[in-house]
Amino acid sequence: MDQTQDNRRANGRTGVTTMSDVHTDRYWTDEFRITEADLERMATYIRETGQAHDLTELAKRVVRGRLRFGPETSAPVQTAWARDPSVRLWDPAGEWAEGDRVIVAVWDHGLRRHVPAVGEVIRVEGNTVTLRTASGWRETPTFTRAQPESPQAHKWRDIVAGLVQQAQESRDPDRLTEAILLKHGERVISQLLEALRADNRFVHLDGRWFLRELALPPTEEQLTALAWAMLRLEEAQPTDALVSLVHPPLAEGDAGLFGLYIALRQHPKLFGHVDPEPRPRWFLAGPPAGAFTPRHAAYDPNTYEVLCLPDQPASPETVQRLWNLGLLRAVA
């Protein structure tokens, strides 16, 4: 067995295909599918790294695999694709709304060239569209909209076409990967996103994907401590901002972060959120469990009954009444 076939088998690919197949536009526009083997390799990659990864990185791995080993022959995740991309290439003349996912070319200061990245529209104001990514850039990128068929619209398309041509001429595997993502990313990354969403093994938070099996959830003790700590917060907070409030501390890294995220979602009566999933900001939706010792006195404004006194333990029932009256934060 030659090395190419050996590598193909080692990566879950069977059959013999010519390497030229994946270098044609036809393959990427008509034949490409995300397969079960692709998802298995992503799960393995996340296990090996112990980290969550964003769509940009995962898509690059899929494309690099095709360029190195040829077409994938395992079963596709979807038998057919609707051709309605959930991730679109940036078009200055396009219609954009908050939450849209978009492929853009951004300047990489380390590589000193433009590279493709997947962003999410977070704000549309007048003629500007602001994006956010999981990995983040030095500056939050803002793009200017343009009228259809205007010189500004054509200029952007010419820039992308030039980047694709330069990358293809270089023959460098990383550059070729970038060229395919810019030219065919709508199909590749949209299918990848849909496949990840449909697979319960993967969990999505703030633009990154992790394995549910690797997430280490907090204990009830830790969730209770977090709830009491959140009582002091005046504004809803993103998941990563709550990590430092948990005691004892969570497991380190993405295992603890995603474990916390899953646990928060499983306790909607205690932890509510604003903003659509999966970039929520959390607030305390109900009273924390257990008794506590208030710092201030309070009474029921309807009956004038004294509910609690400073430095004297208050029962869980009293905690509930203080919460219902909107007084718990004031006495805690």
C-alpha positions in Angstrom: 0.0 0.0 0.0 1.4 3.4 -0.9 1.6 6.3 1.5 -1.4 8.1 0.1 -3.6 5.1 0.5 -2.2 4.4 4.0 -2.9 8.0 5.1 -6.4 7.8 3.6 -7.2 4.6 5.6 -5.7 6.0 8.8 -8.1 8.9 8.6 -11.3 6.9 8.0 -11.3 7.2 4.2 -11.7 4.2 2.0 -11.4 3.8 -1.8 -9.0 5.2 -4.2 -9.6 8.6 -5.8 -7.5 11.0 -7.8 -6.1 14.0 -6.0 -7.1 16.2 -8.8 -10.8 15.8 -8.0 -10.7 18.2 -5.1 -8.9 20.9 -7.0 -11.8 21.5 -9.3 -14.6 24.0 -8.7 -17.1 21.2 -9.6 -16.1 19.2 -6.6 -16.7 22.1 -4.1 -19.9 23.4 -5.9 -21.6 20.1 -6.6 -20.1 17.1 -4.8 -18.8 18.3 -1.4 -20.6 17.0 1.6 -19.9 17.0 5.3 -19.7 13.4 6.3 -20.0 11.3 9.5 -16.2 10.8 9.3 -15.7 14.5 9.3 -17.6 14.9 12.5 -15.8 11.9 14.1 -12.4 13.6 13.3 -13.6 16.9 14.8 -14.7 15.1 18.0 -11.2 13.4 18.1 -9.5 16.8 17.5 -11.5 18.4 20.4 -10.6 15.5 22.7 -6.9 15.7 21.8 -6.7 19.4 22.3 -9.1 19.6 25.2 -10.3 22.9 23.8 -13.3 24.3 21.9 -12.8 25.5 18.4 -14.6 28.0 16.1 -16.0 27.4 12.7 -13.0 29.0 11.0 -10.6 26.4 12.4 -12.9 23.4 12.0 -13.7 24.4 8.4 -10.0 24.7 7.6 -9.4 21.2 9.0 -12.1 19.8 6.7 -10.7 21.5 3.6 -7.1 20.6 4.4 -8.1 17.0 4.8 -9.8 17.0 1.4 -6.7 18.6 -0.3 -4.4 16.1 1.3 -6.3 12.8 1.1 -8.9 13.5 -1.7 -12.7 13.2 -1.7 -14.4 11.7 1.4 -16.2 8.5 0.7 -18.0 7.9 4.0 -21.7 8.6 4.4 -22.7 12.3 4.2 -24.5 13.8 7.3 -27.2 15.2 5.0 -28.3 13.3 1.9 -29.1 16.6 0.2 -28.3 20.3 0.8 -30.9 23.0 0.4 -28.4 25.4 -1.1 -29.6 28.1 1.2 -26.4 29.1 3.0 -26.6 29.8 6.7 -23.1 31.3 6.4 -22.6 33.8 3.6 -19.6 35.5 2.0 -19.6 39.2 2.9 -21.2 41.3 0.2 -21.4 45.1 0.7 -24.6 45.2 -1.3 -26.3 42.3 0.6 -29.0 42.4 3.2 -27.6 41.9 6.7 -29.2 41.6 10.2 -27.9 40.9 13.7 -27.1 37.2 14.2 -26.2 36.6 10.5 -23.0 34.6 10.0 -20.6 35.9 7.4 -17.3 35.0 5.8 -14.9 37.9 5.5 -11.2 38.4 4.7 -9.4 40.1 7.5 -5.8 41.2 7.9 -3.7 38.8 10.0 -0.8 40.7 11.6 1.3 37.6 12.1 1.0 36.2 8.6 0.9 39.7 7.1 -1.9 38.9 4.7 -5.7 38.7 4.5 -7.2 35.4 5.6 -10.8 34.2 5.7 -12.6 34.1 9.0 -16.2 33.5 10.1 -17.9 36.3 12.0 -21.3 37.1 13.4 -23.1 40.4 12.7 -23.6 42.1 16.1 -24.7 45.5 14.9 -26.2 47.2 11.8 -26.2 50.9 11.9 -26.8 53.0 8.8 -24.2 52.0 6.2 -22.0 50.0 8.6 -22.1 46.4 9.7 -20.0 45.3 12.8 -18.9 41.7 13.2 -17.6 39.6 16.1 -15.7 36.3 16.0 -14.9 33.6 18.6 -11.2 34.1 18.4 -11.4 37.9 18.1 -9.3 40.3 16.1 -7.2 43.2 17.4 -10.1 45.5 16.4 -13.8 44.6 16.1 -14.2 44.7 12.3 -16.7 47.1 10.8 -17.6 47.0 7.1 -19.3 49.6 5.0 -22.3 48.7 2.9 -22.7 49.7 -0.7 -25.4 50.0 -3.4 -25.7 47.0 -5.7 -23.5 47.2 -8.8 -21.8 50.3 -7.3 -18.0 50.7 -7.7 -17.6 50.0 -4.0 -19.5 46.7 -4.3 -17.4 45.7 -7.3 -14.2 46.7 -5.5 -14.7 44.2 -2.7 -15.5 41.4 -5.0 -12.4 42.2 -7.0 -10.3 42.1 -3.8 -11.7 38.7 -2.9 -11.1 37.4 -6.4 -7.5 38.6 -6.2 -6.9 36.9 -2.9 -8.2 33.7 -4.3 -6.0 33.9 -7.4 -2.9 34.7 -5.3 -3.5 31.8 -3.0 -4.1 29.4 -5.8 -0.9 30.4 -7.6 1.1 29.9 -4.4 0.3 26.2 -4.3 0.9 26.3 -0.5 -1.6 24.0 1.2 -2.6 26.6 3.8 -3.1 29.3 1.1 -5.1 26.8 -1.0 -7.3 26.1 2.0 -7.9 29.8 2.4 -8.7 30.2 -1.3 -11.4 27.4 -1.1 -13.0 29.0 2.0 -13.2 32.4 0.2 -14.5 30.9 -3.0 -16.7 28.0 -1.8 -17.0 28.8 1.9 -20.8 29.4 1.7 -21.3 25.7 0.9 -18.5 24.3 3.0 -19.1 26.2 6.2 -22.9 26.3 6.0 -23.0 22.5 5.7 -20.5 22.3 8.6 -22.6 24.6 10.8 -25.8 22.6 10.1 -24.1 19.3 10.8 -22.7 20.5 14.1 -26.1 21.9 15.1 -27.8 18.6 14.4 -25.2 16.5 16.3 -26.0 16.4 20.1 -22.4 15.6 20.9 -21.3 19.1 20.2 -22.1 22.2 22.4 -22.0 25.8 21.0 -21.0 28.8 23.1 -19.8 32.2 21.9 -18.9 31.0 18.4 -16.9 28.0 19.6 -17.8 24.2 19.6 -16.9 21.7 22.3 -17.8 18.1 23.2 -20.7 17.6 25.7 -18.9 14.6 27.1 -15.8 16.7 28.0 -17.8 19.4 29.8 -17.5 19.2 33.6 -20.6 20.6 35.2 -20.6 22.5 38.6 -22.0 20.9 41.7 -25.2 22.1 43.3 -23.0 23.7 46.0 -21.1 25.7 43.3 -24.4 26.7 41.5 -25.8 27.9 44.8 -22.7 29.9 45.6 -22.9 31.4 42.1 -26.6 32.4 42.5 -25.8 34.2 45.8 -22.9 36.0 44.1 -25.1 37.0 41.1 -27.4 38.7 43.6 -24.9 41.6 43.7 -24.8 42.0 39.9 -26.7 45.0 38.4 -26.5 43.8 34.8 -26.7 40.5 33.0 -23.3 38.9 32.4 -21.9 36.6 29.7 -21.0 33.0 30.7 -17.2 33.5 30.9 -17.7 36.5 33.2 -19.5 34.3 35.8 -16.6 31.8 36.0 -14.7 33.8 38.7 -17.8 34.0 40.8 -18.1 30.2 41.3 -16.7 28.8 44.5 -15.1 26.3 44.8 -13.6 27.2 41.4 -14.7 25.4 38.3 -12.6 22.9 36.4 -10.0 24.9 34.4 -10.4 25.8 30.8 -13.2 25.0 28.4 -14.3 21.9 30.4 -15.4 24.1 33.2 -16.7 26.9 31.1 -18.9 24.7 28.9 -20.0 22.7 32.0 -21.2 25.9 33.6 -23.0 26.9 30.4 -24.9 23.6 30.2 -25.8 23.8 33.9 -27.1 27.3 33.6 -29.4 26.2 30.7 -30.7 23.3 32.8 -31.8 25.7 35.7 -34.1 28.2 33.9 -36.0 29.0 37.1 -32.8 30.2 38.8 -30.8 31.5 35.9 -32.4 33.5 33.1 -30.7 35.0 30.1 -31.0 37.9 27.6 -29.7 37.8 24.0 -30.4 34.8 21.8 -28.5 31.6 22.3 -25.7 30.8 22.0 -24.2 34.1 23.2 -26.4 34.6 26.3 -26.0 37.1 29.1 -27.2 35.7 32.4 -29.2 37.2 35.3 -30.7 35.7 38.5 -34.2 34.7 37.7 -35.2 33.3 41.1 -34.1 33.3 44.8 -30.9 31.3 45.6 -31.4 28.2 47.6 -30.9 27.9 51.4 -30.8 30.2 54.3 -28.5 33.2 54.7 -27.6 35.9 57.1 -28.8 39.4 56.0 -26.8 42.5 56.6 -29.8 44.8 56.9 -33.3 44.6 58.4 -36.5 44.5 56.2 -40.2 44.4 56.7 -43.2 43.5 54.5 -44.5 46.8 53.1 -48.0 45.4 52.9 -48.3 44.0 56.4 -45.4 45.7 58.2 -44.2 42.3 59.4 -40.5 42.3 60.2 -39.0 39.7 57.8 -35.3 39.8 58.9 -32.9 41.5 61.2 -29.2 42.2 60.7 -26.8 39.3 61.5 -29.6 36.9 62.2 -30.1 33.9 60.0 -33.0 34.0 57.6 -34.8 30.8 56.6 -35.3 29.7 53.0 -39.0 30.7 53.3 -37.9 34.2 54.3 -35.5 34.3 51.3 -38.4 33.5 49.0 -40.6 36.3 50.5 -37.8 38.8 50.3 -37.3 37.9 46.7 -41.0 38.2 45.9 -41.0 41.6 47.4 -37.9 42.7 45.6 -36.0 43.2 48.9 -33.4 40.4 48.8 -30.7 42.3 47.1 -31.2 45.2 49.5 -30.6 43.2 52.6 -27.9 40.8 51.3 
